[in-house]
Each structure stands twice: as C-alpha cells, then as structure tokens.
Amino acid sequence: MTNSFYFDPDGSGLTVFLGPTEARVMELVWKHRTLTVKKAMYHLGGSERQAYTTIMTVMVRLAEKGILTRRKEGRSFVYEPAIDREPFVRSRVKAVSDCLKRNFHP
C-alpha cells in the first residue's frame, strides 16, 4: 500500500479513508473476494449505476494504491483484495495517528 492516504474526518464508514465510489467497490470486493468490473457494476446496480469506464478507473486506481490486486483472465481483469478490511482500517487509523504525532507533537 502506498504511504500517502486520503482522510475525510467528515466521512462516514470507509469514506473517511476512501472516496465514495472507492468505498462501495472495496465493500463489494471484500464481500465477494473476486470481482471483474462487469460484476462490480452488476452488484452496484440500481440508482448507483455508473459508467463501465468509471468503475474500471476506480478499480485500476485501487490496484495502483496496493489495496487491490489484479490478474488477467481471458479478456478481463479479476480484482481481489490485497488486504482485508480490518487490517486496512487499522493501517489507515495508524497513518492518521502518525501524521498527527509528527505534525502536532511538541
């Protein structure tokens, strides 16, 4: 996972550490363990429907951040969590805490 991090103290749930679409995608990947972009779109469905390219971009960026892994299967990429939910949340809380200690500790 990369050292930089997103932090929104006004967020709710995972949106404290991830953008809203990233958070929804990660919840799906943690639940289903493996997903393609097409399957992610299916599970998002309903009023949350977004363009294929939007979901693909989000999943690629999550892989670039080291939160997802991806492998080519046929013509599609299959994404899996690189880290489980609890260790991810703990690592983000620690990153915020370390940042505050560095920047505000006398």
C-alpha positions as CSV (number, residue, x, y, z in Angstrom):
1,M,0.0,0.0,0.0
2,T,1.2,3.5,-0.8
3,N,2.3,5.8,2.0
4,S,0.0,8.7,1.0
5,F,-3.5,8.5,2.2
6,Y,-6.9,10.1,1.9
7,F,-8.6,11.3,5.0
8,D,-12.0,12.9,5.4
9,P,-12.9,13.5,9.0
10,D,-16.5,14.2,8.0
11,G,-16.8,11.0,6.1
12,S,-18.9,8.0,7.2
13,G,-17.6,4.4,7.4
14,L,-15.0,3.7,4.8
15,T,-15.5,7.2,3.2
16,V,-13.3,8.5,5.9
17,F,-10.4,6.8,4.1
18,L,-11.7,6.3,0.6
19,G,-13.8,8.2,-1.9
20,P,-17.5,7.2,-2.0
21,T,-17.2,5.0,-5.1
22,E,-13.9,3.5,-3.9
23,A,-15.5,2.6,-0.6
24,R,-18.5,0.9,-2.3
25,V,-16.2,-1.0,-4.6
26,M,-14.0,-2.1,-1.7
27,E,-17.0,-3.3,0.3
28,L,-18.0,-5.4,-2.7
29,V,-14.6,-6.9,-3.2
30,W,-14.2,-7.7,0.4
31,K,-17.7,-9.4,0.3
32,H,-17.2,-11.3,-2.9
33,R,-13.4,-11.8,-2.7
34,T,-13.0,-11.6,-6.5
35,L,-14.7,-9.2,-9.0
36,T,-14.4,-8.1,-12.5
37,V,-15.5,-4.6,-13.5
38,K,-18.7,-6.0,-15.1
39,K,-19.6,-7.9,-11.9
40,A,-18.9,-4.8,-9.8
41,M,-21.3,-2.9,-12.0
42,Y,-23.9,-5.6,-11.6
43,H,-23.6,-5.5,-7.8
44,L,-23.7,-1.7,-7.7
45,G,-26.8,-1.7,-9.9
46,G,-29.8,0.4,-9.2
47,S,-29.6,4.2,-8.7
48,E,-25.8,3.9,-8.1
49,R,-25.2,2.8,-11.7
50,Q,-22.1,4.4,-13.2
51,A,-20.3,4.1,-16.5
52,Y,-18.1,1.0,-17.0
53,T,-15.1,3.2,-17.6
54,T,-15.7,5.0,-14.2
55,I,-15.7,1.7,-12.3
56,M,-12.8,0.4,-14.3
57,T,-10.8,3.5,-13.4
58,V,-11.6,3.3,-9.7
59,M,-10.6,-0.4,-9.6
60,V,-7.3,0.3,-11.5
61,R,-6.5,3.1,-9.1
62,L,-7.3,0.9,-6.1
63,A,-4.8,-1.6,-7.6
64,E,-2.2,1.1,-8.1
65,K,-2.6,2.1,-4.4
66,G,-2.0,-1.5,-3.4
67,I,-5.4,-2.1,-2.0
68,L,-6.5,-4.4,-4.8
69,T,-4.6,-6.9,-6.8
70,R,-5.5,-7.8,-10.4
71,R,-4.8,-10.5,-12.8
72,K,-5.7,-11.1,-16.4
73,E,-8.2,-13.9,-17.1
74,G,-9.2,-14.2,-20.7
75,R,-10.2,-10.7,-21.8
76,S,-11.0,-9.4,-18.4
77,F,-9.1,-8.4,-15.2
78,V,-10.1,-10.1,-12.0
79,Y,-9.6,-8.0,-8.9
80,E,-9.0,-9.3,-5.4
81,P,-8.3,-7.5,-2.1
82,A,-4.6,-7.1,-1.4
83,I,-5.5,-6.5,2.3
84,D,-8.6,-7.5,4.3
85,R,-10.9,-4.9,5.7
86,E,-9.8,-4.8,9.3
87,P,-6.1,-4.6,8.6
88,F,-6.8,-1.8,6.1
89,V,-8.8,0.2,8.6
90,R,-6.1,-0.3,11.3
91,S,-3.4,0.8,8.9
92,R,-5.3,4.0,7.9
93,V,-6.0,4.9,11.5
94,K,-2.3,4.4,12.3
95,A,-1.3,6.6,9.3
96,V,-3.6,9.4,10.6
97,S,-2.3,9.0,14.1
98,D,1.3,9.0,13.0
99,C,0.7,12.1,10.9
100,L,-0.9,13.9,13.8
101,K,2.0,13.0,16.1
102,R,4.6,14.2,13.5
103,N,2.9,17.4,12.9
104,F,1.5,18.4,16.3
105,H,3.7,16.8,18.9
106,P,5.8,19.4,20.7
